[in-house]
Amino acid sequence: MVRSKQYEMTIKLNGDPHQLQGPLSVSELLHQLEIDARRVAVELNLAVVKKAAYDSSVINEGDEVEVVNFVGGG
């Protein structure tokens, strides 16, 4: 994937400001945060991102991202 120049940006991650180098994909964000993509659901700007779209969904300055962990129980 060809990227434009990276820059410092601030997003809202689970309700809190978070600084990182971007733009980057949902997959890249999860990798940076050391989160297993198989165990979470991701919402980008109030829209659920399908796992198949993690590589192509780009996070930009000011975006809101929610990462929700799956919890098993019984």
matplotlib code that plots the C-alpha trace (Angstrom):
import matplotlib.pyplot as plt

x = [0.0, 1.5, 1.3, 1.5, 4.0, 3.4, 2.8, 1.9, -1.8, -4.3, -7.3, -9.9, -9.3, -12.0, -13.0, -9.5, -7.0, -4.2, -1.2, 0.4, 2.0, -0.5, -2.5, -2.6, -5.0, -7.1, -4.8, -1.7, -3.3, -4.1, -0.6, 0.9, -1.3, -0.4, -4.1, -5.0, -7.4, -9.2, -10.4, -11.9, -14.5, -13.6, -15.8, -14.4, -16.4, -19.5, -19.4, -18.5, -15.5, -15.7, -12.5, -12.1, -11.8, -9.2, -6.3, -8.2, -9.9, -7.7, -7.6, -6.9, -6.4, -9.4, -11.0, -12.8, -11.9, -13.5, -11.9, -14.0, -12.6, -14.7, -15.3, -16.2, -18.3, -20.9]
y = [0.0, 3.3, 6.0, 9.7, 11.4, 10.4, 13.1, 13.4, 13.3, 13.1, 10.8, 10.0, 6.4, 4.9, 8.4, 9.7, 11.7, 9.6, 10.8, 8.7, 8.8, 8.7, 8.3, 4.5, 1.6, 0.0, -3.0, -0.9, 0.8, -2.5, -3.8, -0.6, -1.1, -4.8, -5.8, -9.1, -8.2, -11.5, -10.6, -7.1, -5.2, -1.7, 1.3, 4.2, 7.5, 5.7, 3.0, -0.7, -1.7, -5.3, -7.3, -7.7, -3.9, -3.4, -3.1, -0.6, 1.5, 4.6, 6.5, 10.2, 13.3, 13.8, 10.5, 8.7, 5.0, 2.6, -0.8, -3.3, -6.5, -9.7, -11.2, -14.8, -16.1, -18.5]
z = [0.0, -1.0, 1.7, 1.6, 4.1, 7.7, 10.3, 14.0, 14.5, 17.3, 17.2, 19.9, 21.0, 23.2, 24.2, 25.0, 22.9, 21.5, 19.5, 16.8, 13.4, 10.6, 8.5, 9.2, 8.6, 11.4, 11.1, 11.6, 14.6, 16.2, 15.5, 17.2, 20.2, 20.4, 20.1, 18.5, 15.6, 16.0, 19.5, 19.0, 17.2, 15.8, 15.2, 13.1, 13.2, 14.5, 11.8, 12.6, 10.5, 9.1, 9.7, 5.9, 5.7, 8.5, 6.0, 3.7, 6.4, 7.0, 10.2, 9.8, 12.1, 14.4, 13.7, 16.5, 17.0, 19.5, 20.1, 22.0, 23.3, 23.2, 26.6, 27.0, 29.9, 30.8]

ax = plt.figure().add_subplot(projection="3d")
ax.plot(x, y, z, "-o")
ax.set_aspect("equal")
plt.show()
